[in-house]
Amino acid sequence: MTKQEVVVFRPYPFVIGQKIHIEEGPRRGDWEVIGVSDRTVTLKCPVSFREFEWKQFCYFVEEQSGREWPQKD
């Protein structure tokens, strides 16, 4: 296998009480995490106080150089 630059995605581990800011997209803006399950996150807008439950959608991204790709199972 050859060494390649690979972008790694992981679900973000939300914690109740976190204050977050989403940079882009239809959910952009400031939010407070008020609920977390295996599949969903519930966010509350600090301005309108509206609450929304969405499927997990945020991911942590990391670039790694010199990583084997494709990986062997």
Order of alpha helices (4+ residues) and beta strands (2+ residues): beta-beta-beta-beta-beta-beta
